[in-house]
Amino acid sequence: MTLLSADAAGLTPAEYGELVTKPVEALSVAYAVGTKVLTKSHSYRIPLLVTDVTTGAVAEGAEIQASDADFDELVVVPAKFAGLTIASRELVDDSDPAAADQLGKSIARQIANSADRALFNSLASPNPAGFASLTGISEVEAPEAYANLDPFEEAVSLSEAAGGRITAWVTGATTALEVAKLKDASASNRALLNSDLTAEGRRMILGRPVVVSPFVPAGTIYGVSRDDFLVVTREDTRLDVDHSAYFSSDRVGVRGTMRLAFAMPVPATHVRITNAEA
């Protein structure tokens, strides 16, 4: 069966969309460190508890005083990310599923990179707001050159104080290498992190994995609390094929669209560690 056919313009079977969705989720750091939430709606509403119900000790048989919990609401509107690639009709009509998979992965790479760039940088609309523009995120100032793990200990403490739990660190390759080269003592060649080189998962800080992204600014490390970071994803991911625009060259356009946005209901559960030189 031809998975992507030049005659399939406008059709959107579920498997077509999966050629985009699955690779994006596999390639994007956002999905690796966050919690995916699916929605069929234009917007996704998250209730925020502002004031707790009042409780206390009461005598047996005494009246329990009623109190109200006050709620606010965080409304998240997934933004549309799109990628377009042009291919020959022969490639698109190839009955080998691998050809179709590669086209889907090519578009998915564009979408995954665009989503992660928006997550770690302050970009203009229609990009969704991410950690870089998050008001209320916890902040830790690190020295110009890391000497120990104290900034990370402080980050964990700040997240816990806000009711969070850091589950991953995200930073660029240069900063990740700098921390990985720390030694357990002066004049020692033994790494401070994961001194047992036979153990799996060597890239860990305080038992939490380090995820490297080229889109995190230099000198910055994010501590992410997975339960407090939602990747809101619309269910209408599409992969469409059209040959009319490229009729004269016997080529077809393959377009993928995916809608997603980020939600951090309790900003202080996430921590930004900034190096002094950044």
NORNORMO-V195174 format. One line per field, one symbol per residue. phi: phi as a letter, one per 20 degrees, with the letter a starting at -180 (. if undefined). burial: # if it has 24 or more other C-alpha atoms within 12 Angstrom, else .. A space follows every 10 residues. Layout:
phi=???
burial=???
This chain:
phi=.ffcdfeegn ecfgfffffe gfffffeefg ffdddfcebe efccddfdfe cffecrfcfg nefeffbdee cdbddddgee dccccdbfff ffegffgfff ffffffffff fffffffffd cedfgefffc ffdffnffcc edfgcfdbeg ffffffffff fendbfdadc befffffgff efdfafmdde ffelfefeef mfecclmdfd decfeeggmc cdedegfdcd dfcfeefccd cbdffcgfdl ccddcdcbdb bdccgcgffd cdedfgef
burial=..####.... .#...##### #####.#### #########. ..##.#.... .......... .......... .....##### #########. ###.....## ########## ########## #.....#### ##.#..#### ##...#.##. ##.####### ...####### ##..##.### ##........ ####...... ..####.### ########## ########## ########## ###....... ########## ########## #####...
